[in-house]
Amino acid sequence: MRKMTVSYLVAGVCALALIAAFAVLGHGHYAELLLGTQGVVHAGVFTFRKAGAVMAVDTTTTEQMAFLPAATGSLRLIEASASGTGTATAANEFQIAPGTWVTGTQGALTSISAFAANPLGTTASTFTSGTTFATSLPTVNAQAGLGFGVNSNGGTYRWLAKTNFELYASGATSGYQSLNWKCIATGASGNVVMHAIVEQIA
C-alpha cells in the first residue's frame, strides 16, 4: 500500500512539473519539450523586412509581400508587424491571407532572398518570396486571413500567431498556394515599415 502511495505521489509530482514547464516555455514550445528538440529550434524560420515607405494600394502585379512554397512544400506565418514611420496621421488597411497562385496565370514571382533567423539552422529555403508577379496577383478571398489597420503617425500593430492558429500556405492545395500581405487602402502620405517571420514546415 505504501509503495502504491509513493508511486502516485511521484506521478503527481511529474505531472505538475510537466505543466509548469509548459507554462514557463510558453507559446510554440510544447512540441520542442516533448520531442527534445531544444537547442536546434527555428532551423527553418526566416525573417523579412520591408523598409518604411509611402504606401500605395496593390497594383495589378505588385503587393506588399508574397510567399510561394515549393510545389509540394508548405509554410506558415508565425509573426507579422507594421509600424507607422510618418509624421502625419494617415490610415492604412492591410490583409494577410492565403491565395490562389497558378504559374500560367499569375506568372513568376520576382525573388527576394530569405534571411535565416537561426545562423545554426540547417534548413535551406525552398520557397520564393517577393513583391512583384510577372502577370497578376494571386486571387485572395476578401474574408480570409488577417485584417488590420495602422496609423502612419507612429501607430504599431503586431500579430503573433497562437499555436495551431498560424496562417498557412501549401503548394499542393488549391486556394492556398501563396501567402499574401496586401495593402487594401491607404491615406495620404501613409508611411509604414513592415516585418514578417515565416516558418518553412515542408
BELJO-V199230 format. One record per residue. N is the residue number from 0. OMEGA is omega in radians with two decimals (none if undefined). D_FIRST is the distance of its C-alpha to the first C-alpha in Angstrom with 2 decimals. Layout:
BEGIN
{{N/OMEGA/D_FIRST} {N/OMEGA/D_FIRST}}
END
This chain:
BEGIN
{{0/3.14/0.00} {1/3.13/3.77} {2/3.12/5.43} {3/3.13/5.18} {4/3.11/6.34} {5/3.14/8.77} {6/3.12/9.92} {7/3.13/10.74} {8/3.12/12.51} {9/3.13/14.41} {10/3.13/15.45} {11/3.12/16.62} {12/3.13/18.57} {13/3.14/20.16} {14/3.12/21.22} {15/3.13/22.79} {16/3.13/24.52} {17/3.11/25.96} {18/3.13/27.27} {19/3.12/28.78} {20/3.09/30.43} {21/-3.10/31.97} {22/-3.13/33.34} {23/-3.09/34.83} {24/3.05/36.38} {25/-2.99/37.87} {26/2.94/40.32} {27/-3.05/40.63} {28/-3.13/37.99} {29/-3.13/34.95} {30/3.14/36.02} {31/3.13/36.86} {32/-3.07/33.33} {33/-3.07/31.76} {34/3.12/34.41} {35/-3.08/34.71} {36/3.12/38.45} {37/-3.12/38.80} {38/3.11/41.90} {39/-3.12/43.88} {40/3.09/43.94} {41/3.14/47.17} {42/-3.12/48.83} {43/-3.12/50.63} {44/-3.06/51.42} {45/-3.12/55.05} {46/3.14/56.90} {47/3.10/60.22} {48/3.04/62.55} {49/-3.04/65.68} {50/3.11/68.00} {51/-3.12/69.22} {52/3.08/72.31} {53/-3.06/74.27} {54/3.04/72.43} {55/3.08/74.03} {56/-3.11/72.86} {57/3.08/71.99} {58/3.14/75.05} {59/-3.04/75.51} {60/-3.04/73.99} {61/3.01/72.23} {62/-3.01/69.00} {63/3.04/66.98} {64/3.09/64.41} {65/-3.13/63.45} {66/-3.14/60.85} {67/3.07/61.16} {68/3.06/58.32} {69/-3.05/59.33} {70/3.13/60.06} {71/-3.09/56.52} {72/3.08/54.90} {73/3.12/53.26} {74/3.10/52.68} {75/3.09/51.39} {76/-3.12/52.57} {77/3.07/49.89} {78/3.06/52.14} {79/3.07/55.70} {80/3.09/57.72} {81/-3.12/61.31} {82/3.10/63.14} {83/3.14/66.64} {84/-3.14/68.94} {85/-3.13/72.10} {86/3.12/73.91} {87/-3.14/74.62} {88/3.06/72.53} {89/-3.12/72.25} {90/3.11/69.74} {91/-3.14/68.21} {92/-3.10/66.10} {93/3.01/63.93} {94/3.01/61.88} {95/-3.02/59.40} {96/3.02/58.60} {97/3.14/58.51} {98/3.13/61.75} {99/3.09/63.63} {100/3.11/65.36} {101/-3.06/67.48} {102/-3.08/69.44} {103/-3.12/72.62} {104/-3.12/72.51} {105/-3.12/71.29} {106/-3.07/72.21} {107/3.07/70.72} {108/3.11/69.08} {109/-2.92/70.71} {110/2.93/67.91} {111/-3.04/66.64} {112/3.07/64.43} {113/3.12/60.73} {114/-3.10/59.33} {115/-3.14/55.91} {116/-3.10/53.56} {117/-3.12/51.74} {118/3.13/54.09} {119/-3.13/51.41} {120/-3.11/50.93} {121/-3.11/51.90} {122/3.11/52.54} {123/3.11/56.23} {124/3.08/57.52} {125/3.12/58.60} {126/3.14/59.56} {127/3.09/62.85} {128/-3.13/63.29} {129/-3.13/66.45} {130/-2.98/68.57} {131/3.08/71.50} {132/-3.08/71.73} {133/-3.01/74.77} {134/-3.11/75.60} {135/-3.13/73.40} {136/3.02/70.07} {137/3.11/66.99} {138/-3.08/66.71} {139/3.08/64.06} {140/-3.08/62.98} {141/-3.11/63.84} {142/-3.01/60.51} {143/2.94/58.34} {144/-2.99/56.32} {145/3.06/56.67} {146/-3.13/59.60} {147/3.13/60.31} {148/3.13/63.21} {149/3.05/64.18} {150/-3.11/66.94} {151/-3.10/69.15} {152/3.03/69.59} {153/3.12/66.33} {154/3.14/63.92} {155/3.04/60.68} {156/3.10/58.24} {157/3.11/55.09} {158/3.09/52.87} {159/-3.03/49.48} {160/2.96/47.78} {161/3.12/44.31} {162/-3.12/41.99} {163/3.10/43.03} {164/3.09/46.14} {165/3.02/48.45} {166/-3.00/51.96} {167/2.93/52.40} {168/-3.12/55.27} {169/-3.09/55.22} {170/-3.08/58.22} {171/-3.07/57.53} {172/-3.12/56.94} {173/-3.13/60.00} {174/-3.11/60.27} {175/-3.05/57.93} {176/-3.13/60.01} {177/3.00/60.68} {178/-2.91/59.22} {179/3.01/61.94} {180/-3.00/62.53} {181/2.98/65.49} {182/-3.09/67.79} {183/-3.13/68.56} {184/3.13/70.79} {185/3.07/72.04} {186/3.14/74.16} {187/3.09/77.24} {188/3.07/76.54} {189/-3.08/72.78} {190/-3.00/71.31} {191/2.99/67.69} {192/-3.04/65.64} {193/2.96/62.69} {194/-3.14/59.78} {195/3.03/57.20} {196/-3.04/54.15} {197/3.09/53.65} {198/3.06/50.89} {199/-3.03/51.87} {200/3.07/48.99} {201/none/50.74}}
END
